[in-house]
């Protein structure tokens, strides 16, 4: 079975399960970030780990990409996978999906500059798809993928984030 066929079978199975038992679609993901020295942060989620750090210009140690890299990577990879998933469910062949993001920043926001918001000044998303299918159909697949893409929607919509802060006094 080809990789795309595996995707279609797996997604159709999940859709069927979620339609019959919607409660099975509910999920909670927990990730943990631990600052281990300087700006280095070790992140774990289940069996997966990632190291993040800041570059020399910020006083970091370059032990890994910045959190911004992972944020942008998460966004564009999720967009690409969402388009692929929409195509698989519609049984529309895609030869390739390429997504690029460009973000313009005013980095003064990192240091609390008055009147400078921390979000990007501008964000541009470029999606390139190669497919033997009709262009109108491919555009519909892209629209479906974007509408159902969790990380794109997180970027587009305000989120309600509950905070719990714990402070422990150290002996040093």
N, C-alpha and C positions, 0 to 999 in steps of 0.2 A: 504494500500500500504506500502510495506517495505521501510526502509530508503534508501537502495541502489536503489530501483525502483524510489523513489522520486528524487534522484540525477540524474539518467539517464534521466528521463522526463525533469527535469529542464535544464540540460545541452544540451539536444537535442533541446529544445525550443530556448535556447540562440543561439546555433549554427545556427539554421534556421533563426532567426532574423538577426544575424550578416551577414549571407550570402546574405540575401535580401537587407539589409540596412547597409552596412559597417560603415557608419558614426555613427550609434548607438553604436558601439563598443568603440568609443573614450571616454575617461573619464579623469578627473583631480581630484586628491585626495589632500586635504590640511590638514596638521597636524600642531599643534602649541605646542612648548615646552616653558614653563615658569619656570625659575629658581626662586624658592621661598625662598631660604635661604640655606646656606651651599652648598652642592652638590645636594640637592633635586630638582628634575625637575618634574613638572606636565605636562603631555602630553594629549592633547585633539585632537580628530578627529571625527567630528560630535557628536554623543551622547556617544562615547566611551572615556574613560579616563584611564590613567595609571600613576603610580608614579614610578619614578626611583631615585636611590640614590647610593652613593658609600658606601663601608664598612668602619668600624672603622680605618683600617690600612691606608686608603686614607684620613682620616679626615672627612668622611661622617657620616650620622646619621642612616644608615640602614633602611630608611623609605620604601624601596622597592628594588627590584632587580636592578642590574646595567644595563646600556644600552646594554652592551655586552650580558647579558642574553636574553634580548628582541631580539637583532639581531640574535643570534643563534636560539632562539625559532621561530622567524619568518622564518628563512631559513628552518629549519627541518620540521616545521609544513606545510609550503608551499610545500615542496618536497613530504611529505606524501599525502597531499590533491591533488597534481598534479598527482601522481600515481593513486590515487583513481579515479580521474576524467577521466584519460585515460582509466582505466579499465571499468568505467561505460559507456563511449561512445562506447567502443568495446564490451560491454556486457560480460566481462570476470569477473567471481566472484573472489573476494579477501576476505579471512577470516580476515586477519589483515595486517597492514602495520606498521612497526616500523622503525624509522630513528634516528640515533645517529650522532652527530658531535663531533669531538675532534679537538681542535685548540691548537697549541703550540705557545707561545708568548715570545718575548724578551721585558719585561716590561720597559726596559730602554727607549724605544721609547716614552713613555708617557711624558718623561722629556727632550726630544730633544737630546738624546745622538747621537753624530755624527756618521753617517754611519749605524744607526739602523732604518730600515723602520718600520712604524707603523702597517703594515699588519702582519698577522700570519706567522710564520716561516714555519709551515706545517698545513694543514687541511685534516682531514680524515672524510669521510662520509660513514656510514655503513647503508645499507638498507636491512631489513629483511621482506620478504613477505610470507604469508601463503595463499595458494590457491589450490583448487582441479584441476585447469587448468594445461595444459601441460607447463613444465618449459620453453621451447623455446618461447611460447606465452607470458608467464608472463615476461620474460626478454624483449620482444618487448614492452610490456605495460610499463615497468619501463623506457626503453629508450625513449619512446614517452612522458611519464610524465616528465622526466628530460629535454628533449629538449624544451618542452613548458612551463617550470616552470619559472615564472618571477623572483623570488628572487634568484634562483640558477643562472640564466643568469646574473643578476645584479652582483652577486659575481664573476662570471667568466669573464665578459667583462668590459673594461674600460667604465666609464659613463661620459657624458658631463653634468656637474652640473653648472648651472648658479647661481651666487651669487649676492645678493643685501645686502649691509651692511648699516645700519642706526645707527648713533651715536648721542645720545642726552646728552648734558651736564647737569648733575644733580646739585642741589643746595647744596648737602652735600659734 
